[in-house]
Amino acid sequence: MLRAVRLNNFVKFRNDCMFSFREGGAYFFVGENGSEKSSVLEGIRRCLSRDANTSFSGFPDESKPSYIICEYEMPDGCLLSDCKKVFTSFLYIPDTTSTYKYAKNVLLVKKDEVFIEFIERENDAYLMKHRTCSFQDEEEQNIRKEIFKYLPLCTKDSDSSDNNITTLLAFLKKLLYARREDTVASETADKHSEVENVLSSLENSLVFTFGQRSLGPLLWSKSKLIAIPKRDKNYRTARGKCEIINYFLSNSNSYDTQKEDKIFRLLTNQANYVFYLKKDGLVSVKLDGDGVEVLKLSEGILEAKYLSLLLACKEHFTILLQEPDRGMHPQMIKLIRDIVLPEVKDKTIIIVFHNPIIISSWCIPRTYKFYKDRDGDKLISKMVAVGRVAKEGKYKIPRLLASEDYVCMLFARNVIFVEGQSDFFFVKAIIEHIMTQPNDKSTQRVLNLALSGETKNTQQFLTFLASLHVVKLSGEKNKHKWKYVSRELRLSGWFLLDRDAVVQVQTVDTCNLAADTIAWTKNSKETSLSTFMFQPKMEDGLVSQDLKSRYVDFVKKNKWLEARQCLEEEGVFVWRSGDLEDVFIDIVKNFEWADETTKIWSSNQTFLDDNVSDENIRESTVSAFNLCGKDSDITQFILFLERTQRVGLGSNIQK
């Protein structure tokens, strides 16, 4: 079974990444599109025989060494069961005296000795380098220790340091180049096959799946491929492409038929599907005794079948699945998540997927989140072990991250946390209105106020809004928790809070105002009747200590805009008016009909009223855009989003 993977300077991963699968069972790769989740699976193939891969992967920096190393623990019954461990690696080490070097290494750890074999590629020809060394050789003992010495035992442990990476690379270089005179080189088929046989034997215990969709990647109603004359050919082609099902039906001894049937019936709600081989050797299907063409089967049924076969197979101990749930109904995915996968103990399963339904609290410690980051003018990929964020006893994060409100954080790049349900509805409405009506007069008016009418800025801002997820804090007391989580998950995270989240508000009589407090009026028409005292409270953890002291000083001196800028430096925006309802009251306070509007908005959580529809919320958003000025909270909020995403403020991936 695959137990660990370590890579560096591979595909788009410039930095060292380590993956631990020590406990077996299912592990999950999640993240935004284009973050190279599948590249790790590609790297694992690179470490196997030539039949498993036919090309070479790229490197972010061709002037530096690149490697991917896999550690396997061999279970009883496999062809390499006489080995305790097997290490395979794919290496690229640039040499100043010759051409670039590619090498594939195999390290077999037996009871009393270590065998190291590697093949090297030069000018498209493979040379086999073979060396056998005793287990007592101190240097060769160290190779296993150095390769995975700093690999965490589980995903919640710490990563390695740069010094450790340097040590590993130095050791690999020494192994490949410094002691070539100690190796025996051979180009004979026999010697070459020794290495390939080891890798081929390893492949018998490992299997990958790739996305394959019947006739092609995408069909439409005008396609000539679905014309009647081609129907029979299409049906046969679809049957032939069911390679996984055809293989296992042809080799019934290779899987546990009872286990497979139990899993498949569970996923399909006990539907009476029967898969069998016809005389032509291809799969056919019956449902309740009636024949059904494979091409017409639901994609989810086929996915459930091949998943149940793979989980029940006897010969594969490592299974790497790419989006196995693409065509499944939500209830199927939940059954896989809650019943099927937790029972898998005898295999290592890595699942690459984009469906948040598959995540539950038990999955969180087994999840790796991939994300993109900018390194100069290049986009590179990085990874964070979610289990490290979800340390035991820390905010009960596994359960929270798996909940419907927060699971999007595992797939997002940009997140804004809002304090309550009304803010959630309103911010979503703002984003929807700007994205769908960018040329609307009200939208143009606000964007011109906030973005100075620059077309380039507007286009960048629209791109940013498309990637922005809105997440509810469910109360301002949770702001510190989610600041920690967003930082650890390398998210760009921003916060929208009510004023009382950072300022204590107390109604007082005008004559009792203390010298060090601020007199502030809620309604300009009632200055003498309603005066508020603001006392800075700025809890530790929301901003740095320096910003906290600056903020308090600004508030005491009645410099509210400067105070808000302090918060914005750490990605926090506060409704200056108070809360969302106060924002609307302030917008209309100078109009003749302000009194009536104030009565409506003075009631708490107006957007949550049973009589308020989505259309009402959209209309309120458009009205606010039509009426707000440059200094209004809404305009300033949009300016805050544009400015912070452009300059990289907040709890972002740079921290």
FITIVEX-376577 format. One record per residue (C-alpha): residue in three letters; z negated, y negated, x negated. Coordinates in steps of 0.05 Angstrom, whole numbers, plus 32768, in hexadecimal, padded with zeros to 4 digits. Example, Ala and Ser with C-alpha at 12.3 -4.5 7.8 and 13.67 -1.06 7.14 Angstrom:
Ala7F64805A7F0A
Ser7F7180157EEF
// end
This chain:
Met800080008000
Leu800E7FB97FE9
Arg7FCC7F9A7FD4
Ala7FDF7F587FB3
Val80187F2A7FA1
Arg80197EF27F6E
Leu80537EC37F61
Asn80627E837F3C
Asn80A07E577F35
Phe80C47E847F66
Val80F97E6D7F98
Lys80D87E2C7FAF
Phe80907E3D7F9C
Arg80847E127F5E
Asn803A7E217F59
Asp80147E627F52
Cys80097E877F95
Met7FDF7EC57FA0
Phe7FDC7EF27FDD
Ser7FA67F277FE7
Phe7FAD7F628016
Arg7F717F897FFD
Glu7F587FA28040
Gly7F9A7FBC805C
Gly7FAE7FB180A4
Ala7FD67F7580BD
Tyr7FDF7F328099
Phe80057EF680B4
Phe80347EC38095
Val803A7E8380BE
Gly80527E3C80B3
Glu80887E0980C1
Asn80D27E1980BD
Gly80F07E1A8077
Ser80AD7E258054
Glu80C77E658033
Lys809B7E998055
Ser80D17ECD804F
Ser80DA7EBE8005
Val809A7EE47FF5
Leu80B97F228016
Glu80F87F147FEF
Gly80CF7F137FAF
Ile80AF7F567FC0
Arg80F57F747FC5
Arg81077F557F82
Cys80D17F817F63
Leu80F07FC17F7D
Ser812F7FE87F6B
Arg81757FCC7F68
Asp81857FEC7FAB
Ala814E7FC27FCC
Asn816C7F807FB3
Thr81AF7F6C7F98
Ser81A57F247F82
Phe81757EF87F5C
Ser81487EC27F78
Gly81497E797F62
Phe81127E527F40
Pro80F87E0B7F4C
Asp80F77E007F00
Glu81267E297ED5
Ser81057E107E95
Lys80C47E337EA7
Pro80B27E7D7EAF
Ser80B57E9C7EF4
Tyr80957EDB7F0D
Ile80817F027F4A
Ile80527F3D7F41
Cys803F7F717F76
Glu80037FA07F73
Tyr80057FE27F9A
Glu7FCF80147FA6
Met7FEE80587FB0
Pro7FD480817FEB
Asp7FCF80CC7FEC
Gly800F80F07FFE
Cys804180C07FE0
Leu806E80D17FA4
Leu804480A67F75
Ser800080BD7F8D
Asp7FEE80D37F46
Cys7FEA80887F36
Lys7FAD805F7F49
Lys7FD5801F7F49
Val801C80087F3E
Phe802F7FC27F28
Thr80777FAA7F30
Ser80917F667F1B
Phe80CF7F3C7F17
Leu80CE7F0C7EDD
Tyr80F87ED37EC4
Ile80E47EB67E81
Pro81127E837E5F
Asp81187E8E7E15
Thr812A7E567DE5
Thr81507E867DB7
Ser817B7EAB7DEA
Thr81947EAA7E31
Tyr81677EAD7E6E
Lys81417EEE7E75
Tyr81367F157EB4
Ala810A7F527EB3
Lys80EE7F847EE4
Asn80AD7FA57ED0
Val80897FE37EE8
Leu80427FF17ED4
Leu802380347EE9
Val7FD8803B7EE6
Lys7FC280847EE2
Lys7F7E80A37ED6
Asp7F7F80A07E8B
Glu7FBC80777E76
Val7FEA803F7E88
Phe803680437E88
Ile805E80037E81
Glu80A980047E8D
Phe80D97FCB7E97
Ile81227FBF7E9F
Glu81447F807E88
Arg81837F5E7EA0
Glu81B27F3D7E6F
Asn81F87F287E82
Asp81F67F527EC2
Ala81E57F927E9B
Tyr81A27FB57E9F
Leu817D7FCE7E62
Met81407FFA7E69
Lys81037FEC7E3D
His80D080247E3E
Arg808A80277E20
Thr805080557E2D
Cys800C803D7E15
Ser7FC8805D7E17
Phe7F9380447E47
Gln7F6580387E0C
Asp7F9380027DF0
Glu7F6A7FC37DFE
Glu7FA67F967E05
Glu7FC87FC37E38
Gln7F887FCA7E60
Asn7F877F7F7E65
Ile7FCB7F7A7E87
Arg7FAF7F927EC9
Lys7F737F647EC2
Glu7F9D7F277EB1
Ile7FD17F307EE7
Phe7FA07F307F20
Lys7F607F1B7EFD
Tyr7F597EDD7F27
Leu7F777EF77F67
Pro7F467EEC7FA1
Leu7F2A7F2B7FC1
Cys7F3A7F0E8005
Thr7F5E7ED1801E
Lys7F1F7EA78024
Asp7F0F7EA77FDA
Ser7F257E727FA8
Asp7F677E6D7F84
Ser7F747E727F3A
Ser7F747E387F09
Asp7FAF7E207EDF
Asn7F8E7E3D7EA1
Asn7F8F7E827EC0
Ile7FD87E7C7ED0
Thr7FE87E677E88
Thr7FC27EA47E6F
Leu7FEA7ED27E9B
Leu802D7EB57E87
Ala801B7EB97E3D
Phe80097F027E46
Leu804A7F127E6A
Lys80727EEF7E35
Lys804F7F167DFF
Leu805D7F577E23
Leu80A77F497E2B
Tyr80B97F277DEA
Ala80857F297DB3
Arg80837F757DAF
Arg80CB7F897DBB
Glu80CA7FB07D7A
Asp80977FDF7D99
Thr80C57FF17DD3
Val80F980267DD8
Ala813A800C7DF5
Ser816C80397E18
Glu81AB802F7E41
Thr81B080777E56
Ala81B180897E9F
Asp817580B87E97
Lys814880837E7A
His8160804F7EAA
Ser8153807C7EE4
Glu810A80857ED0
Val80FC803D7EE2
Glu8128803E7F1F
Asn8108807F7F37
Val80C380607F34
Leu80DB80247F5C
Ser810280507F8D
Ser80C5807B7F98
Leu809C803E7FA6
Glu80CF80277FD9
Asn80C480678001
Ser807F804C8013
Leu809880068025
Val80C87FEC805A
Phe80E37FA8806E
Thr81017F9080AF
Phe81347F5980B7
Gly814A7F3380F4
Gln81877F578111
Arg81A07F428155
Ser81D17F738176
Leu82197F59816F
Gly820A7F1C8146
Pro81DB7EE2813A
Leu81EF7EBE817A
Leu82217ECA81B2
Trp82387E9E81EB
Ser825E7EA8822C
Lys82A17E93820D
Ser829D7EC681D5
Lys82D97EF481CD
Leu82AA7F2A81B4
Ile82907F3881FA
Ala82D47F41821B
Ile82DC7F808246
Pro830C7FA38215
Lys82D57FA081E0
Arg829C7FB5820C
Asp82987FFF81F7
Lys829D7FEB81AE
Asn82657FB981B7
Tyr82397FEE81D8
Arg8244801E819E
Thr823A7FE8816A
Ala81F77FD58188
Arg81E1801E8187
Gly81F58024813E
Lys81CE7FE6812B
Cys818D80058145
Glu8182802080FE
Ile813780248102
Ile8137804B8144
Asn81718078812E
Tyr814D808980ED
Phe810C809E810C
Leu812C80C58145
Ser815480EA8110
Asn811580F780E8
Ser80E08108811C
Asn80B1812480E7
Ser80AD80E080C5
Tyr808180C180FB
Asp804880D3812A
Thr806C80DB816C
Gln802C80D88196
Lys801480998174
Glu80588079817B
Asp805D808A81C5
Lys8017806F81D2
Ile8027802C81B1
Phe806B802581D2
Arg805180348218
Leu80188003820E
Leu80487FCB81FB
Thr80797FDA8233
Asn80457FE2826A
Gln8051802D826F
Ala809B8024827F
Asn80C08065827E
Tyr80F380588246
Val810E80948221
Phe8132808B81DF
Tyr815C80C681C6
Leu819780D7819A
Lys81DA80EB81B7
Lys820A811B8194
Asp822980E1816E
Gly81E680D6814B
Leu81D98092816B
Val81A0807D8198
Ser81A6807B81E3
Val817380658217
Lys815D807A825C
Leu812F8054828B
Asp8111807C82C4
Gly814780B082B8
Asp8182808082BB
Gly81AC806F827E
Val81A780298262
Glu81D4800C822C
Val81AE7FF781EE
Leu81D47FB581EE
Lys81B87FA48232
Leu81707FB48221
Ser813E7F7C821C
Glu81367F6681D4
Gly80EB7F6D81DD
Ile80F17FB781F0
Leu81197FC681B1
Glu80E67F9F8187
Ala80AD7FC581A7
Lys80D080078197
Tyr80DD7FFA814E
Leu80977FDC8145
Ser8076801A8163
Leu80A180478137
Leu8090802180F7
Leu804580208106
Ala8046806B8114
Cys8070807F80D8
Lys805080AE80A4
Glu8077809A8066
His8073804D8065
Phe8031802E8050
Thr80497FE68048
Ile80707FC68081
Leu808D7F80807C
Leu80A57F6480BF
Gln80CD7F2580CA
Glu80C47F098111
Pro80B97F4C8133
Asp80A77F288174
Arg80E37EFB817F
Gly80F87F1A81C1
Met80B47F3181DB
His808F7F188218
Pro804C7EF6820A
Gln80257F318228
Met80477F6081F6
Ile80347F3381BC
Lys7FEC7F2F81D4
Leu7FE77F7B81D8
Ile80017F818190
Arg7FCF7F4C817A
Asp7F917F66819E
Ile7F9A7FB181A1
Val7FD17FCB8174
Leu7FCA7FA68132
Pro7F7D7FA7812C
Glu7F817FF3812D
Val7FAF7FF780F1
Lys7F86800D80B5
Asp7FB5803A808C
Lys7FEC8007807E
Thr7FF67FC18064
Ile801F7F988095
Ile80397F528087
Ile80557F2D80C3
Val807F7EEE80BE
Phe80827ECB8101
His80857E898126
Asn80637E9B8168
Pro801C7E7F816D
Ile800A7EB381A3
Ile80027EE8816E
Ile7FC77EC3814D
Ser7F807ED48162
Ser7F3D7ECA813F
Trp7F407F0C8119
Cys7F847EF880FD
Ile7F6D7EB680DE
Pro7F4C7ED4809F
Arg7F8C7EFC8095
Thr7FBC7EC1809C
Tyr7FE37E9A8067
Lys7FFF7E57807B
Phe803E7E3E8058
Tyr80537DF68054
Lys80847DC78032
Asp80717D908002
Arg80997D5D7FDB
Asp80997D617F8F
Gly80C07D247F78
Asp81047D297F98
Lys80FE7D737FA8
Leu80DE7D997FE2
Ile80B37DD27FCA
Ser808B7E077FEF
Lys80407E137FEC
Met800F7E42800D
Val7FC77E3E8023
Ala7F9B7E7A8035
Val7F817E6A807A
Gly7F477E9A806F
Arg7F2D7E6C803A
Val7F2A7E34806D
Ala7F087E6080A0
Lys7ECC7E728076
Glu7E957E97809B
Gly7E677E6880C1
Lys7E937E2A80B6
Tyr7E9E7E0B80FA
Lys7EB17E4E8118
Ile7EF77E3D8102
Pro7F197E80810D
Arg7F0A7E7E8157
Leu7F1E7E35815D
Leu7F5F7E3B8136
Ala7F747E758160
Ser7F697E4F81A1
Glu7FA47E3381C9
Asp7F927DEB81B8
Tyr7F907DF3816D
Val7FBD7E2E8158
Cys7FF87DFE8151
Met7FD67DE48112
Leu7FEC7E2480EE
Phe80357E1380FB
Ala80337DC780F7
Arg803D7D9580BF
Asn80257D5680E1
Val7FEA7D538112
Ile7FC87D1A8137
Phe7F837D298154
Val7F727D038193
Glu7F2D7CFD81B1
Gly7F377D1181FA
Gln7F667D2C822E
Ser7F7E7CE78245
Asp7F917CD481FE
Phe7FB47D1781F7
Phe7FDF7D0B8234
Phe7FEE7CC38220
Val80007CD081D7
Lys802D7D0981ED
Ala804E7CD9821F
Ile80587CA581E9
Ile807A7CD781BB
Glu80A57CF381F4
His80BA7CAD820A
Ile80CD7C9681C4
Met80F27CD781B4
Thr81197CDB81F5
Gln81257C918201
Pro812C7C7281BC
Asn815F7C3F81D6
Asp81367C2C8214
Lys81257BE28216
Ser80DA7BEF8219
Thr80DE7C2081DE
Gln81097BF181B5
Arg80D97BB881C3
Val809C7BDD81A9
Leu80C17BFC816E
Asn80DC7BB8815A
Leu80957B9C815C
Ala80787BD68135
Leu80B17BE78105
Ser80D07BA280FC
Gly81117BBC811B
Glu81287BE180DC
Thr81587C1980F0
Lys81467C4480B3
Asn80FC7C4080C3
Thr81097C51810C
Gln81317C9080FB
Gln80FB7CA780CA
Phe80C77C9A80FF
Leu80EC7CC28133
Thr80F17CFD8103
Phe80A77CF980F6
Leu80967CF78141
Ala80BF7D36814B
Ser80917D5B811B
Leu80507D3E8135
His80207D6C815B
Val7FEB7D4D8188
Val7FA87D728187
Lys7F6A7D6481B1
Leu7F287D5A818D
Ser7F027D6981CD
Gly7ED07D3381BB
Glu7ECA7D038180
Lys7E917D2C8162
Asn7EC47D5F814B
Lys7EEA7D2E8120
His7EC97D4380DE
Lys7ED67D8C80EC
Trp7F217D8280F7
Lys7F277D5280BD
Tyr7F0D7D8B8091
Val7F3C7DBE80B1
Ser7F7A7D9280AD
Arg7F6C7D828064
Glu7F617DCC8051
Leu7FA07DE18077
Arg7FC77DAC8051
Leu7FDA7D898091
Ser7FEB7D408097
Gly7FB47D2F80CA
Trp7FA67CEE80EF
Phe7F707CDC8121
Leu7F717CB18160
Leu7F2A7CA08177
Asp7F077C7581AA
Arg7EE27C39818F
Asp7E9E7C57819B
Ala7EAE7C8F816B
Val7EA27C5F8132
Val7E7E7C248152
Gln7E3F7C25817D
Val7E487BFA81BB
Gln7E0D7BDB81DF
Thr7E0C7BA98219
Val7DDE7B6F8208
Asp7DCD7B298220
Thr7DF37AF381FA
Cys7DB47AD081E1
Asn7D997B1081C2
Leu7DD37B1C8193
Ala7DBB7B2A814D
Ala7DD87B038114
Asp7DF97B4080F4
Thr7E1D7B598131
Ile7E5E7B488153
Ala7E667B278196
Trp7EA07B4681B8
Thr7EB87B3E8200
Lys7ED57B768229
Asn7EF97B48825A
Ser7F0F7B028249
Lys7F017AEB8291
Glu7EB87B00828D
Thr7EA27AE78249
Ser7E5E7ACF825F
Leu7E4F7B0D8289
Ser7E627B47825C
Thr7E547B438212
Phe7E527B7F81E5
Met7E2E7B8A81A3
Phe7E527BB68170
Gln7E297BDB813C
Pro7E517C028107
Lys7E3C7C4B8103
Met7E737C6D80D9
Glu7E597CB380D1
Asp7E5F7CD4808D
Gly7E9C7D008086
Leu7ECD7CD780AE
Val7EE07CAA8074
Ser7ECA7CA2802C
Gln7E897C7E801B
Asp7EAF7C437FFE
Leu7ED87C3A803E
Lys7E9A7C428068
Ser7E777C078045
Arg7EB67BDD8049
Tyr7EBE7BED8092
Val7E767BDB80A4
Asp7E7D7B99807E
Phe7EBE7B8780A3
Val7EA17B9780E7
Lys7E637B6D80DB
Lys7E8F7B3380C7
Asn7EB97B3A8106
Lys7EF67B4F80DE
Trp7F0C7B87810D
Leu7F547B8D80F3
Glu7F3C7B9580AB
Ala7F097BC880C3
Arg7F3F7BF080E6
Gln7F697BEE80A7
Cys7F2F7C108082
Leu7F327C4980B4
Glu7F7E7C4D80AF
Glu7F797C5A8065
Glu7F5E7C9E8078
Gly7F8B7CA980B3
Val7F5C7C9280EB
Phe7F717C638123
Val7F3F7C478155
Trp7F4F7C278198
Arg7F367BE0818C
Ser7F307BD681D7
Gly7EFF7C1081DE
Asp7F217C4C81FE
Leu7F667C59821D
Glu7F537C3B8260
Asp7F3C7BFB823C
Val7F7E7BF98217
Phe7FA47BF48259
Ile7F727BC08274
Asp7F7D7B948237
Ile7FC97B99823E
Val7FC87B7C8285
Lys7F8D7B4D8281
Asn7FB87B0E827F
Phe7FE27B2082BC
Glu7FD37B0A8304
Trp7FCB7B52831C
Ala7F9B7B6382E3
Asp7F5D7B698310
Glu7F7B7BA0833A
Thr7F947BC682FD
Thr7F507BBE82DC
Lys7F2F7BDF8318
Ile7F5D7C1B8312
Trp7F567C2382C7
Ser7F0C7C1582C5
Ser7EFF7C5B82E0
Asn7EF77C8D82A8
Gln7F2E7CBE8296
Thr7F617CA182C6
Phe7F987CD082AD
Leu7F6D7D0C82C2
Asp7F6C7CF9830B
Asp7F877D308339
Asn7FBA7CFF8356
Val7FD77CEB8312
Ser80187D0F8303
Asp803F7D1582C2
Glu806F7CE282DE
Asn80357CB182E9
Ile80227CB982A0
Arg80697CAC828A
Glu806E7C6F82B6
Ser802D7C548299
Thr80487C5E8253
Val80887C388263
Ser80607C008284
Ala80327BFA8248
Phe806F7BF6821A
Asn808C7BBE8245
Leu804C7B958245
Cys802A7B9F8202
Gly802E7B6C81CA
Lys802F7B73817F
Asp7FE37B738178
Ser7FD77BA481B1
Asp7FB77BE781A3
Ile7FF67C0D81B7
Thr80247BE68188
Gln7FF17BEB8150
Phe7FEA7C36815C
Ile80357C418154
Leu80347C158116
Phe7FFA7C3F80FC
Leu80207C808105
Glu805E7C6480E3
Arg80397C4680A9
Thr800A7C80809B
Gln80417CB5809D
Arg806C7C8B806F
Val80387C7E8039
Gly80147CC08041
Leu7FCF7CAB8059
Gly7F9F7CD8807F
Ser7F857D1E8074
Asn7FC77D348057
Ile7FE27D698029
Gln7FDC7D3E7FEC
Lys7F907D417FEF
// end
